[in-house]
Amino acid sequence: MTLSLPAGLPAGVPSGLPAGRAVPDGSPSCGAPTNLRRTQAAAAIGCELSQICKSLIFAAWGSPLLEGSRERGGGVPVLVLMDGASRVDVELVRRELGAEKVTRARVELVRETTGYAPFGHRTRTRVLADRSLLDHDVVWAAAGTPYTVFPMDPKTLVAHAGGTLVDVREQHP
């Protein structure tokens, strides 16, 4: 697999992965990082929690925008990029895709799909990026391990991820 990385990342990128800042050690887990890990990362970096870019995989069925979404038993993967302080509203994701059903992806689909979030996926993946990321000049995204991140302008991040800007953040009355 060839990983195509955006220009402007720090020099000395080892093994094709973006160089990044280490965040506090914790036990590895499959799927989305816990709120504690995002909080620790923000504290270590010295940024707001909302500047941490979460990469979350969902499964969608029955969307005219997603090839094979009717036939695939485990659903078609969809990556949602969300600011670290917010939650994804799954119903808004479903509406955005015009899908019959959207759920959090099962661990098997996550493993099958992802590479180095938010780039380098093993399979072609539809990417939705919540507009809340644009509230910042810089966001921090995962850099190939649960313990490293890299900084990037959010517009550049969305462009390199092939993302579509959407409003899928959970709203509180």
Phi, psi and omega in degrees: 000133176259130180256117179265117183255151179291153176289157175092003175282158181304150179293163177078035181288111183279140174049033177077005179261146178299137173290147182206181178264133178289143175249166185307144181295148177197172182281134180296148176217158178268143179096199186289145177294153179287163177300324178300315180296319177297319179297316178297318180298313180299319179295318181294323181281328185087037180235173176285151177304323181292348177274353175277124181269115176276140174246108186242130180262129176243164176244134182235145177231144171071033178256131176293345181271351185238114180300130176078009186288345177273328186272332190283120184300318182270005182086164178266133181290142175225126178265129175246124174265124186223147177293149188294346181264354186245165176247151178277134173269105186298327178296322177293324175297315179302313179296318181301322181273346186066031185271157175285325185207141174222134177222168169298139182289146173288155185304326180296318179292322178299312181297321181292329188270313195277154173235262180241087184305139003270011180240171170071038180290149180288332180235159177296125188230130174288134182241125173247132181241123180290138182300340181300336177297331182285357178288352185237153174285328181222138170236162181243126183240161180299144183237043172097347174221164178292352188242009178227148180221165174224150180271147177199149171299131185298326178296321178292319178302311181298317180297313181291333177279352183071031186275158173251128178287130183217170174247095181235017179283137176297130180258138178251131181295000000 
